[in-house]
Amino acid sequence: MERETATEELPSSPSWLVVSSPRRTLSLLRERRATVSIFDPVEKAPGFAEEHGPKPSEVYGFVGSITTVIATVIFLVWAYTPEPWLHYLGITYYPSKYWAMAVPTFCMVTVVLMMAFYLGLNFMVTPPPTSLNTMFDEYSREPSTFTVSRAEQPIEPISDIGINQINDLMFR
């Protein structure tokens, strides 16, 4: 009899604390997030996401990194495991071991050629040193000629430094 009264005296937990499944947990969390908000629903902070959770780019990045690690492990096992061991494991259909050296070599040569092509392309689009385009472009600003007292304008307007001033400073 005493045991029955002891259990009756304990307060029963509210129904929102009883969780029977992971789905119920997620739905309860969403309900609580929806009801407890520091922002007014009309006035959201800039950049505040409506829906929380991982972004697709994060998921794709995670899956891509895991796939890369798995592919690298498979490649290294295939490249360094002797053929009799692969036959013993029942793996009889695989590419020639020549490709274990050829593919990384082709990739490295491709990267080096892409860098050389990029460098050459930059040299092609750069104006020659004798061109005035190396000193002036559509965004160049000449210093203003009118004078204003220092009290009215404490900071000079933004402008480019003339080539004559640069030469005076560098080659005195």
C-alpha positions in Angstrom: 0.0 0.0 0.0 2.8 2.4 0.8 4.4 1.9 -2.6 1.1 2.8 -4.4 0.8 6.1 -2.5 4.5 7.0 -3.2 4.0 6.6 -6.9 0.8 8.6 -6.8 2.5 11.5 -5.0 5.1 12.0 -7.8 3.9 14.5 -10.3 3.3 13.0 -13.7 5.4 14.4 -16.5 3.7 16.6 -19.0 2.8 15.1 -22.3 5.2 17.3 -24.3 8.1 15.8 -22.4 7.2 12.2 -23.3 9.0 11.3 -26.5 8.3 8.0 -28.1 10.1 8.3 -31.4 12.8 10.3 -33.2 10.1 11.8 -35.5 8.1 13.0 -32.6 11.3 14.6 -31.2 11.9 16.5 -34.4 8.3 17.7 -34.6 8.4 18.8 -31.0 11.7 20.7 -31.6 10.2 22.4 -34.7 7.1 23.4 -32.7 9.2 24.9 -29.9 11.4 26.8 -32.4 8.3 28.2 -34.0 6.8 29.4 -30.8 10.0 30.7 -29.1 11.5 33.3 -31.4 13.4 36.5 -30.5 12.5 38.1 -33.8 9.1 39.4 -34.7 7.8 37.2 -37.6 7.4 40.3 -39.7 10.8 41.7 -38.8 13.4 39.0 -39.5 17.1 39.8 -39.2 18.9 40.1 -42.5 20.4 36.8 -43.6 18.3 34.9 -41.1 17.3 31.6 -42.7 13.7 30.6 -42.5 14.5 26.9 -42.4 17.3 25.6 -40.3 19.4 22.6 -41.3 22.3 21.8 -43.7 22.5 23.6 -46.9 22.6 21.5 -50.2 26.2 22.7 -50.8 27.3 21.4 -47.4 25.7 18.1 -48.1 27.2 17.8 -51.5 30.6 18.8 -50.1 30.3 16.1 -47.3 29.3 13.4 -49.8 32.0 14.4 -52.2 34.7 14.3 -49.5 33.6 10.9 -48.3 33.4 9.6 -51.9 36.9 11.0 -52.6 38.4 9.2 -49.6 36.7 5.9 -50.5 37.8 6.2 -54.1 41.4 6.9 -53.0 41.4 3.9 -50.7 40.1 1.6 -53.4 42.7 3.0 -55.9 45.6 2.5 -53.4 44.4 -1.1 -52.6 44.2 -1.9 -56.3 47.5 -0.3 -57.1 49.6 -1.9 -54.3 47.9 -5.3 -53.8 49.7 -8.1 -55.7 47.6 -9.8 -58.4 47.7 -13.2 -56.7 46.1 -11.7 -53.6 43.4 -10.1 -55.7 42.7 -13.5 -57.4 42.6 -15.2 -54.0 39.9 -12.7 -52.9 37.9 -13.4 -56.1 38.6 -10.1 -57.8 39.6 -11.0 -61.4 38.3 -8.1 -63.4 40.2 -4.9 -62.9 42.2 -2.5 -65.0 45.8 -3.0 -65.9 48.4 -1.9 -63.3 49.8 0.4 -66.0 47.0 2.8 -65.2 48.0 3.0 -61.6 51.0 5.1 -62.8 49.5 6.6 -66.0 46.4 8.3 -64.5 48.3 10.3 -61.7 51.0 11.2 -64.2 48.4 12.4 -66.7 46.7 14.4 -64.0 49.9 16.1 -62.9 50.9 17.0 -66.5 47.4 18.4 -67.1 47.7 20.6 -64.0 51.1 21.9 -65.0 49.9 22.6 -68.6 46.8 24.4 -67.3 49.0 26.6 -65.1 51.3 27.4 -68.0 48.3 28.1 -70.3 46.9 30.5 -67.6 50.2 32.3 -67.2 50.6 32.6 -71.0 47.0 33.9 -71.3 47.8 36.6 -68.7 50.9 37.7 -70.6 48.8 38.0 -73.8 46.2 40.3 -72.3 48.6 42.4 -70.3 49.4 45.7 -72.1 53.1 46.3 -73.1 55.2 48.3 -70.7 55.3 51.3 -73.1 51.5 51.5 -73.2 49.7 54.3 -71.3 47.1 51.7 -70.3 49.5 50.6 -67.6 49.2 54.1 -65.9 45.7 55.2 -66.8 42.4 53.4 -67.3 38.7 54.3 -67.1 38.8 54.4 -63.2 41.8 56.9 -63.0 41.1 60.0 -61.1 43.0 63.2 -61.6 43.7 65.3 -58.4 41.2 68.2 -58.1 42.6 71.6 -59.0 40.4 73.9 -57.0 41.5 74.7 -53.4 39.3 74.6 -50.4 40.4 75.8 -47.0 41.5 73.0 -44.5 38.7 73.9 -42.1 36.1 73.1 -44.7 37.7 69.9 -46.1 39.9 68.1 -43.7 40.4 65.1 -46.0 41.5 65.4 -49.6 39.3 63.7 -52.2 40.5 60.3 -53.5 42.7 60.6 -56.6 45.6 58.8 -58.3 49.2 59.9 -57.7 50.7 61.3 -60.9 53.6 59.5 -62.5 55.7 62.6 -62.2 55.3 62.6 -58.4 56.1 58.9 -58.3 59.3 59.4 -60.3 60.3 62.4 -58.1 59.9 60.3 -55.0 61.6 57.2 -56.3 64.4 58.6 -58.4 65.7 61.7 -56.5 
